[in-house]
Amino acid sequence: MNQASACAPIQVRIELGERSYPILIGGGLLDQAQTFAGLPRASQALIVTNTTVAPLYAQRLQAVLQAQYGRVHVVALPDGEEYKDWQTLNQIFDALLAQACDRKTVLFALGGGVVGDMTGFAAASYMRGVPFVQVPTTLLAQVDSSVGGKTAINHPLGKNMIGAFYQPQRVVCDLDTLKTLPERELSAGLAEVIKYGPIADMALLDWLEQNMQALRAREPAALAHAVRRSCEIKALVVGQDERESGLRAILNFGHTFGHAIEAGLGYGHWLHGEGVGCGMVMAATLSQRLGLVDAAFVQRLRVLIEQAGLPVVGPQLDAQDNAGRYLALMRVDKKAEAGEIRFVVIEKPGQAGVRGAPDALVREVIDACCLRQ
C-alpha cells in the first residue's frame, strides 16, 4: 500500500449553500464503497468515460457502484479534445435514452477534463438536470476542471463556448489513477497547479520550485499536497464567485492566450495544459510590459513551467499575420466585453486582476513570445 492509500482521504469542501459538496483526495478511493456513500439514490447510474480510461477503471467503478444502484451502465466516448463537441455529447444522451434513464439517474464522469466537462453538461441538460459525480483520473482534472461546476463543449470558433454552470454532488480524486497517466498528460496537469501560485499563493510557487522533481516522479505525498492546495484555492475562489462575475476570472490566468493556441492549431494538437503553460508566459510578459511585475518574475515563472515539461514558446498560427490571428481568436474569449479582450494579469506576485490592453502592446507580447518563421 502506498503513502496515499495508507491514510484516510483528505477532504476539501466547496461552500455553495445547499449546493455545497466535498472533494475527496487520497489513494485507493475508487474501490471503496464508502467513497460513494450518501449520494442521491436511484435505480440506475451511467458511467461516462473514454476509450483510454475505460479498460483501466470502468469495471472497477461499476463493481463498487453496483451495490448502490440496481443497474450501472457504461458509455465510452472517443478520447481527445477534438471530440468535445455536439456529436460526441449526443452519445451520452443516446445511452441515457436507450436505457430509459429517469431524472434521478446519477452520472459519473470517469476520466479527464473532456469527460468531466461533457458529462457535467449532459447532466445539466438531460431532463433539465440530473445529479452527477466527478471522478477525475488526470492531474489537470483533479486540480482544476472537475472542481467548480463549469461544464461545456467546444465550438470550432472558440473553446468551451457552449455550456452551463452545474455543480457535481461530489468530486473523488483517487491519486492512484495518476500512476497510469502518460508523462505528457502529467505535465499538462502541472500547468494548472503552477497557475495558483502567481494568482493567489506565492508560498505554493516556492514549494513547486523545490518539489517539481518529486511531482514529475509521482511521489504520492507531493501529489497529495499539490492536489489539496490547488483544490483549497479553487474552493475559496468558487465559493465567493460561482458564476465568474468577478473574482473567479483570475483562475483563467494564461487561458486567454492558451485557448487561442488550442483553437488556432486545431483542438488536440496541443494539450490544454500545454496551451495554458505557454499562455502563462505570455500573460506574465504582458503583465511586465504593463509595468506590474519585473523581468525576474517572468523569468522565474518561465523556468518553472519549462521544468514541468511544458512549452514556453508560442506556435505560429498564421504565416502572414501571426499576432493578428491570435487577436482574432482571443476576441471570442468568454471574458471579452464588446469585442475588447480582457486579460488575467499579475498585479503583483500572488495577486491577479483582469484588465484590457492595447492591441499594439498585445501584438508586441505575441511577437516576443512566439516562434519565428
C-alpha positions in Angstrom: 0.0 0.0 0.0 1.5 3.4 -1.0 1.5 6.5 1.2 -1.6 8.0 -0.5 -3.5 4.7 0.1 -2.4 4.4 3.7 -4.3 7.4 5.0 -7.9 8.5 5.3 -8.9 10.8 2.4 -8.3 14.5 2.7 -11.5 16.5 2.4 -11.8 19.9 0.9 -15.3 21.5 0.8 -16.8 23.7 -1.8 -19.1 26.1 0.2 -22.1 27.0 -2.0 -25.0 26.8 0.4 -27.4 24.0 -0.4 -25.2 23.1 -3.4 -22.1 22.6 -1.3 -20.1 19.4 -1.8 -16.9 17.6 -0.7 -13.7 16.9 -2.7 -12.2 13.7 -1.5 -8.4 13.3 -2.1 -6.5 10.1 -1.5 -5.3 6.7 -2.8 -7.5 3.7 -3.4 -10.7 5.7 -3.2 -12.1 4.1 -6.4 -12.6 0.7 -4.9 -14.1 1.8 -1.6 -17.9 1.7 -1.2 -17.6 4.4 1.5 -16.3 6.9 -1.1 -19.7 6.9 -2.8 -21.9 6.5 0.2 -24.7 9.1 0.8 -25.1 10.1 -2.9 -28.6 10.5 -4.3 -30.4 7.2 -4.6 -31.5 6.0 -8.0 -32.4 2.7 -9.8 -29.8 3.4 -12.5 -26.4 5.1 -12.9 -24.3 5.8 -16.0 -20.5 5.9 -16.0 -19.3 8.2 -18.8 -15.7 7.6 -19.7 -13.5 7.3 -22.8 -11.8 4.5 -24.7 -8.5 5.1 -23.0 -9.7 5.1 -19.4 -12.5 2.5 -19.7 -10.2 -0.5 -19.9 -8.3 0.7 -16.8 -11.0 1.8 -14.4 -14.6 1.4 -15.7 -15.2 -2.1 -14.5 -13.8 -1.3 -11.0 -16.1 1.7 -10.6 -19.0 -0.3 -12.0 -18.4 -3.0 -9.4 -18.3 -0.7 -6.4 -21.4 1.2 -7.6 -23.4 -2.0 -8.3 -24.4 -2.3 -4.6 -25.9 1.2 -4.6 -27.6 1.3 -8.0 -29.5 -1.5 -9.5 -28.2 -1.1 -13.0 -24.9 0.6 -13.8 -24.3 1.3 -17.5 -21.1 2.5 -19.2 -20.6 4.7 -22.2 -17.0 5.1 -23.6 -16.5 8.2 -25.7 -13.7 8.7 -28.2 -10.6 10.2 -26.4 -9.4 13.7 -27.2 -10.2 17.4 -27.1 -11.2 17.2 -30.8 -14.2 15.1 -29.7 -15.5 17.6 -27.2 -18.4 18.5 -29.5 -22.2 18.1 -30.1 -21.8 14.8 -31.9 -19.9 13.1 -29.0 -22.2 14.8 -26.4 -25.1 13.1 -28.1 -23.6 9.7 -27.4 -24.3 10.4 -23.7 -27.9 11.3 -24.4 -28.3 8.3 -26.7 -27.1 6.0 -23.8 -29.5 7.7 -21.3 -32.5 7.4 -23.5 -31.7 3.9 -24.7 -31.8 2.7 -21.1 -34.9 4.8 -20.3 -33.0 6.7 -17.6 -35.1 8.9 -15.5 -34.4 12.3 -13.8 -33.0 10.5 -10.7 -30.3 8.7 -12.6 -26.8 9.6 -11.4 -24.0 10.2 -13.9 -20.4 9.5 -13.0 -17.6 11.3 -15.0 -14.7 8.9 -15.1 -11.8 10.5 -16.9 -10.0 13.8 -17.6 -11.2 17.3 -18.3 -13.0 16.5 -21.5 -15.0 13.7 -20.0 -15.8 15.8 -16.9 -16.9 18.8 -18.9 -19.1 16.8 -21.2 -20.7 14.6 -18.5 -21.5 17.8 -16.5 -23.1 19.5 -19.5 -25.1 16.3 -20.2 -26.2 16.1 -16.6 -27.2 19.8 -16.6 -29.2 19.3 -19.8 -30.8 15.8 -19.5 -34.4 16.2 -18.3 -33.3 19.7 -17.3 -30.9 18.4 -14.7 -29.8 15.1 -13.1 -27.2 14.5 -10.4 -23.6 13.8 -11.3 -20.3 12.9 -9.7 -16.8 13.8 -10.8 -14.2 11.0 -10.7 -11.2 12.7 -12.3 -8.3 10.5 -13.4 -5.9 13.1 -14.7 -3.9 15.7 -12.7 -5.4 18.5 -14.7 -8.9 17.4 -13.9 -8.2 16.8 -10.2 -6.7 20.2 -9.6 -9.0 22.3 -11.8 -11.6 21.2 -14.3 -13.6 18.8 -12.0 -14.0 21.4 -9.3 -16.4 24.3 -9.5 -19.2 23.3 -11.9 -18.0 24.7 -15.2 -19.3 22.4 -17.9 -19.0 22.9 -21.7 -18.3 21.7 -25.2 -16.1 23.4 -27.8 -17.2 25.2 -30.9 -14.9 25.4 -34.0 -14.6 29.2 -33.3 -14.0 29.1 -29.6 -13.2 26.7 -26.7 -15.9 26.0 -24.1 -18.3 28.4 -25.6 -21.4 26.3 -25.2 -22.1 25.1 -21.7 -23.6 25.6 -18.2 -22.6 26.2 -14.6 -23.7 23.0 -12.9 -22.2 21.7 -9.7 -21.4 18.0 -9.0 -22.6 16.1 -5.9 -19.0 15.1 -5.1 -15.5 15.1 -6.5 -13.4 11.9 -6.0 -9.7 12.4 -6.6 -8.1 9.0 -6.4 -4.4 9.7 -6.6 -3.6 6.1 -7.6 -5.2 6.8 -11.1 -2.3 9.2 -11.8 0.1 6.2 -11.9 -1.3 5.3 -15.4 -1.2 8.9 -16.7 1.1 9.5 -19.7 4.1 11.8 -19.0 2.8 14.5 -21.3 -0.6 14.5 -19.5 1.1 14.8 -16.1 3.0 17.8 -17.3 -0.3 19.3 -18.7 -1.8 19.0 -15.3 1.1 20.7 -13.6 0.3 23.8 -15.6 -3.0 24.2 -13.7 -1.1 23.6 -10.4 1.5 26.3 -11.2 -1.1 28.9 -12.1 -2.4 29.0 -8.5 1.0 30.4 -7.3 1.2 33.7 -9.2 -2.5 34.4 -8.8 -3.0 33.5 -5.1 -0.2 31.8 -3.2 3.5 32.6 -3.7 4.3 30.1 -1.0 2.9 27.4 -3.3 5.2 28.7 -6.1 8.2 28.4 -3.7 7.1 24.8 -2.9 6.7 23.9 -6.5 10.2 25.1 -7.3 11.5 22.8 -4.6 9.3 19.8 -5.4 8.9 19.8 -9.2 11.1 16.7 -9.5 9.1 14.8 -6.9 5.9 15.7 -8.7 7.2 14.5 -12.0 8.3 11.3 -10.3 4.7 11.0 -9.0 5.7 10.8 -5.3 2.4 10.3 -3.5 3.0 12.8 -0.7 3.9 15.5 -3.2 0.9 14.8 -5.5 -1.4 14.8 -2.5 -0.1 18.3 -1.4 -0.4 19.7 -4.9 -3.9 18.5 -5.4 -5.0 19.5 -1.9 -3.6 23.1 -2.1 -4.9 23.6 -5.6 -8.4 22.5 -4.6 -8.3 24.7 -1.5 -7.5 27.8 -3.5 -10.1 27.0 -6.2 -12.7 26.2 -3.5 -12.1 29.6 -1.9 -12.5 31.4 -5.2 -15.5 29.5 -6.4 -17.2 29.9 -3.0 -17.0 33.7 -3.5 -17.9 33.9 -7.2 -19.6 30.7 -8.5 -20.6 32.1 -11.9 -17.4 34.1 -12.8 -18.9 37.5 -12.5 -15.6 38.9 -11.0 -13.0 37.1 -8.8 -13.3 33.7 -10.4 -11.9 35.0 -13.7 -8.4 35.1 -12.2 -8.5 31.3 -12.4 -8.1 31.8 -16.2 -4.5 33.1 -15.9 -2.8 32.0 -19.1 -6.0 30.7 -20.6 -6.9 33.5 -23.0 -3.6 33.0 -24.9 -3.7 29.2 -24.3 -7.2 28.8 -25.7 -6.2 30.8 -28.8 -3.3 28.4 -29.3 -5.6 25.3 -28.9 -8.2 26.7 -31.3 -5.6 28.1 -33.8 -3.7 24.8 -34.1 -6.8 22.7 -34.0 -8.2 21.0 -30.9 -6.0 18.2 -29.7 -2.7 19.3 -31.4 -1.6 20.8 -28.1 -3.0 19.6 -24.8 -5.0 22.1 -22.8 -2.3 22.3 -20.1 0.4 22.9 -22.7 -1.6 25.9 -24.1 -2.0 27.2 -20.5 1.7 26.8 -19.7 2.7 28.8 -22.7 -0.2 31.2 -22.2 1.1 31.9 -18.7 4.5 33.0 -20.1 2.6 35.3 -22.5 0.3 36.7 -19.7 3.2 37.3 -17.4 5.1 39.0 -20.2 2.1 41.3 -20.7 2.0 42.0 -17.0 5.6 43.0 -17.2 5.0 45.3 -20.2 2.1 46.9 -18.3 4.6 47.7 -15.5 3.1 45.4 -13.0 5.9 42.8 -12.4 9.6 42.8 -13.2 11.5 40.7 -15.8 12.9 38.5 -12.9 9.4 37.3 -12.0 8.6 36.5 -15.7 11.8 34.5 -15.9 11.2 32.7 -12.7 7.8 31.6 -14.0 9.2 30.6 -17.4 11.8 28.4 -15.8 9.3 26.6 -13.6 6.9 26.0 -16.5 9.8 24.6 -18.5 10.9 22.4 -15.6 7.3 21.0 -15.6 7.9 19.7 -19.1 5.7 22.3 -20.8 6.3 24.6 -23.9 7.2 28.2 -23.1 7.4 29.5 -26.7 4.1 30.0 -28.7 3.5 28.5 -32.1 2.9 30.3 -35.3 -0.8 30.3 -36.1 -0.5 32.4 -39.3 2.5 32.9 -41.6 1.3 36.3 -42.7 0.0 37.9 -39.5 0.6 35.6 -36.5 -0.3 38.2 -33.9 -3.5 39.2 -35.8 -4.6 35.5 -35.8 -4.1 35.3 -32.0 -6.1 38.6 -31.5 -8.9 37.4 -33.7 -9.2 34.1 -31.7 -9.0 35.9 -28.4 -11.9 38.2 -29.3 -14.1 35.2 -28.9 -12.9 34.5 -25.4 -15.6 34.4 -22.8 -14.0 37.3 -20.8 -14.1 39.6 -23.9 -16.5 42.5 -23.5 -17.9 44.4 -26.5 -15.1 43.0 -28.6 -12.4 44.1 -26.1 -10.1 41.3 -24.9 -9.8 41.1 -21.2 -6.6 39.5 -19.9 -5.8 38.0 -16.5 -2.6 39.8 -15.4 -0.5 39.5 -12.4 -1.0 42.8 -10.5 1.8 41.8 -8.1 3.2 38.3 -7.3 0.4 36.3 -5.6 -2.4 38.6 -6.8 -4.2 38.7 -10.1 -6.7 41.0 -11.8 -8.5 41.4 -15.1 -7.9 44.3 -17.5 -7.7 45.2 -21.1 -4.6 46.1 -23.1 -4.0 48.0 -26.3 -3.8 45.7 -29.4 -0.4 47.1 -30.3 1.0 46.1 -26.9 -0.5 42.6 -27.1 1.0 42.2 -30.6 4.4 43.0 -29.2 4.0 40.4 -26.5 2.9 37.7 -29.0 5.8 38.6 -31.3 8.2 38.4 -28.4 6.8 35.0 -27.1 6.3 33.1 -30.4 8.5 31.1 -32.7 10.0 33.0 -35.6 9.2 31.7 -39.1 
